[in-house]
Amino acid sequence: QVQLAESGGGLVQPGGSLRLSCAASGISFSIYTMCWYRQVPGKQRELVATVTRSSSTNYADSVKGRFTISRDNAKNTVYLQMDSLKPEDTAVYYCSAVHSLFSDYWGQGTQVTVSS
């Protein structure tokens, strides 16, 4: 059974940092592109960052220079380091495993709230 389990969300003040983790099981983690998305109620899910199997990364313009995605294939885990957080970063953050030959998989999400 495939599971993606996010953790690390919470409440942080503007300008603060959080590190999200997503632990995967039931898939050959190293062959998947891993993604972080976020969603605010009433809005479409937004792609935040991706890291490919070769560790190439890509970011949404809104988070470039503030967020860093990374992966540890030995731990089957992908991370999202979020620095200089802004209130507009408040959302539920989801990780996703993507591969062109297989189904996509999603986690349940973790809430990030940036507020003073």
C-alpha positions as CSV (number, residue, x, y, z in Angstrom):
1,Q,0.0,0.0,0.0
2,V,1.3,3.4,-1.0
3,Q,1.5,6.1,1.6
4,L,2.8,9.6,1.6
5,A,2.9,11.1,5.0
6,E,3.5,14.9,5.4
7,S,4.7,16.4,8.7
8,G,6.2,19.6,10.0
9,G,3.3,22.1,9.5
10,G,2.2,24.5,12.1
11,L,1.8,28.1,13.1
12,V,4.7,30.5,12.5
13,Q,5.2,34.2,12.6
14,P,5.9,36.2,9.4
15,G,9.6,36.0,8.6
16,G,9.9,32.6,10.3
17,S,10.9,29.2,8.9
18,L,9.4,25.7,8.8
19,R,10.6,22.5,7.3
20,L,8.1,20.1,5.9
21,S,8.8,16.4,5.4
22,C,7.0,13.8,3.3
23,A,7.9,10.2,4.0
24,A,6.9,7.7,1.3
25,S,6.3,4.0,1.5
26,G,5.1,1.4,-1.0
27,I,6.8,2.9,-4.0
28,S,10.2,2.9,-5.6
29,F,10.9,6.4,-4.3
30,S,14.1,7.1,-6.2
31,I,12.4,6.9,-9.6
32,Y,9.7,9.4,-8.9
33,T,9.6,13.1,-9.3
34,M,8.5,14.5,-6.0
35,C,6.4,17.6,-5.8
36,W,5.0,20.0,-3.2
37,Y,1.7,21.6,-3.8
38,R,-0.4,24.0,-1.7
39,Q,-4.1,24.9,-1.5
40,V,-6.1,27.6,0.0
41,P,-9.8,27.0,0.5
42,G,-11.7,28.2,-2.6
43,K,-8.7,28.2,-4.8
44,Q,-7.0,25.8,-7.1
45,R,-4.1,23.7,-5.9
46,E,-0.8,25.4,-6.7
47,L,2.4,23.7,-7.6
48,V,5.1,25.0,-5.3
49,A,8.3,23.0,-6.0
50,T,9.5,19.9,-7.7
51,V,12.6,17.7,-7.5
52,T,13.3,15.1,-10.2
53,R,14.9,11.7,-9.8
54,S,18.2,13.4,-10.7
55,S,17.6,16.1,-8.1
56,S,16.9,18.9,-10.6
57,T,14.6,21.4,-8.9
58,N,12.0,23.9,-10.0
59,Y,10.0,26.5,-8.1
60,A,7.0,28.7,-8.4
61,D,7.9,32.3,-8.9
62,S,6.1,33.2,-5.6
63,V,8.5,31.0,-3.5
64,K,11.8,31.3,-5.4
65,G,14.7,32.3,-3.2
66,R,12.7,31.5,0.0
67,F,11.8,27.8,-0.3
68,T,14.2,24.8,-1.0
69,I,13.1,21.4,-2.0
70,S,15.3,18.4,-1.4
71,R,15.1,14.6,-1.3
72,D,16.9,11.8,0.6
73,N,16.4,8.6,-1.3
74,A,18.0,6.6,1.5
75,K,15.1,7.7,3.7
76,N,12.4,7.8,1.0
77,T,11.7,11.4,2.1
78,V,11.3,14.7,0.4
79,Y,11.6,18.0,2.3
80,L,10.5,21.6,1.8
81,Q,12.5,24.1,3.7
82,M,10.5,27.3,3.9
83,D,12.2,30.5,5.0
84,S,11.1,34.1,5.1
85,L,7.5,33.0,5.4
86,K,4.7,35.4,4.5
87,P,1.0,35.4,5.4
88,E,0.2,34.5,1.8
89,D,2.1,31.2,2.2
90,T,-0.7,30.1,4.5
91,A,-2.2,26.9,3.0
92,V,-2.5,23.2,3.3
93,Y,0.7,21.7,1.8
94,Y,0.6,18.4,0.0
95,C,3.4,16.2,-1.4
96,S,2.9,14.2,-4.5
97,A,4.9,11.4,-6.2
98,V,4.8,11.6,-10.0
99,H,6.0,9.2,-12.7
100,S,5.0,9.1,-16.4
101,L,4.5,5.3,-16.3
102,F,2.7,4.9,-13.1
103,S,-0.2,6.5,-11.1
104,D,0.4,9.7,-9.2
105,Y,0.2,9.5,-5.4
106,W,-0.8,12.2,-2.9
107,G,-0.4,12.7,0.8
108,Q,-3.1,13.9,3.2
109,G,-1.6,17.4,3.6
110,T,-0.3,19.5,6.4
111,Q,-1.5,22.9,7.5
112,V,0.9,25.8,7.4
113,T,-0.3,29.1,9.0
114,V,1.8,32.2,8.9
115,S,0.4,34.8,11.2
116,S,1.4,37.2,14.0
